[in-house]
């Protein structure tokens, strides 16, 4: 049941992104978000003992993938709300990015 609910939520999220012209961070906010997210991601990934033997290039690709994925789902007004503390970054979105990028990091 949970897999089905997760799949439905994932599908709805992707459809929302594809059909919402306001989806995706743009301009300077996008550039800064991707840079900051990627730096934080690399730091987190490097701190885990499970990644001790993973090459830097692989982690960089993974983190760029995750940053780009999240930047494609967010939009400028939502990110400003999150930045101001008015809203929280959805952990489900980060989990979806992680799952996608675990298999697709080589594209980045």
C-alpha positions as CSV (number, residue, x, y, z in Angstrom):
1,X,0.0,0.0,0.0
2,X,2.8,2.5,0.9
3,X,4.6,1.7,-2.4
4,X,1.4,2.5,-4.3
5,X,0.8,5.7,-2.4
6,X,4.4,6.7,-3.0
7,X,4.1,6.0,-6.7
8,X,0.9,8.0,-6.9
9,X,2.5,10.9,-5.1
10,X,5.6,10.7,-7.3
11,X,3.5,10.6,-10.4
12,X,1.4,13.6,-9.3
13,X,4.5,15.5,-8.4
14,X,6.1,14.8,-11.8
15,X,2.8,15.7,-13.7
16,X,2.6,18.9,-11.7
17,X,6.1,19.9,-12.7
18,X,5.5,19.0,-16.3
19,X,2.3,21.0,-16.6
20,X,3.0,23.9,-14.3
21,X,4.7,26.7,-16.1
22,X,5.8,28.2,-12.8
23,X,7.7,25.1,-11.8
24,X,11.5,25.3,-11.7
25,X,13.7,27.8,-10.1
26,X,15.0,30.4,-12.6
27,X,17.8,32.8,-13.0
28,X,20.1,33.8,-10.1
29,X,18.0,31.9,-7.5
30,X,18.4,28.7,-9.5
31,X,22.2,29.1,-9.9
32,X,22.7,29.9,-6.2
33,X,20.4,27.1,-5.1
34,X,22.2,24.5,-7.2
35,X,25.6,25.7,-6.0
36,X,24.6,25.7,-2.3
37,X,22.6,22.5,-2.5
38,X,25.5,20.8,-4.2
39,X,28.1,22.0,-1.6
40,X,25.9,20.8,1.2
41,X,25.2,17.5,-0.5
42,X,28.9,16.8,-1.1
43,X,29.7,17.6,2.5
44,X,26.9,15.2,3.7
45,X,27.9,12.5,1.3
46,X,31.6,12.7,2.2
47,X,30.9,12.6,5.9
48,X,29.2,9.2,5.6
49,X,31.5,6.2,6.1
50,X,29.4,4.3,3.5
51,X,30.9,6.7,0.8
52,X,34.5,6.5,1.9
53,X,35.6,4.6,-1.2
54,X,33.3,6.5,-3.6
55,X,35.2,8.7,-6.1
56,X,34.7,12.4,-5.8
57,X,33.5,12.6,-9.4
58,X,30.7,10.1,-8.7
59,X,29.6,12.1,-5.6
60,X,29.8,15.4,-7.6
61,X,27.6,13.9,-10.3
62,X,25.1,12.6,-7.7
63,X,24.9,15.9,-5.9
64,X,24.5,17.9,-9.1
65,X,21.7,15.6,-10.1
66,X,20.0,16.0,-6.8
67,X,20.4,19.8,-6.8
68,X,19.1,20.0,-10.4
69,X,16.1,17.7,-9.6
70,X,15.0,19.8,-6.6
71,X,15.6,23.0,-8.5
72,X,13.3,21.7,-11.3
73,X,10.5,21.0,-8.8
74,X,10.8,24.2,-6.8
75,X,9.8,27.6,-8.1
76,X,11.1,31.1,-7.2
77,X,8.2,32.1,-4.8
78,X,8.3,28.8,-3.0
79,X,12.0,28.9,-2.6
80,X,11.8,32.4,-1.2
81,X,9.2,31.2,1.3
82,X,11.5,28.4,2.3
83,X,14.5,30.7,2.6
84,X,12.6,33.1,4.8
85,X,11.5,30.3,7.1
86,X,7.8,30.6,6.1
87,X,7.8,27.1,4.7
88,X,9.9,23.9,5.0
89,X,11.6,22.1,2.2
90,X,9.6,18.9,1.5
91,X,11.6,15.9,2.6
92,X,9.6,13.8,0.1
93,X,11.0,15.9,-2.7
94,X,14.5,15.3,-1.4
95,X,13.8,11.5,-1.1
96,X,12.6,11.4,-4.7
97,X,15.7,13.2,-5.9
98,X,17.9,10.8,-4.0
99,X,16.1,7.8,-5.5
100,X,16.3,9.2,-9.0
101,X,19.9,10.3,-8.7
102,X,21.1,7.0,-7.2
103,X,20.3,5.5,-10.6
104,X,20.8,8.4,-13.0
105,X,23.8,10.4,-11.6
106,X,25.9,9.5,-14.6
107,X,23.8,11.8,-16.8
108,X,25.2,14.8,-14.9
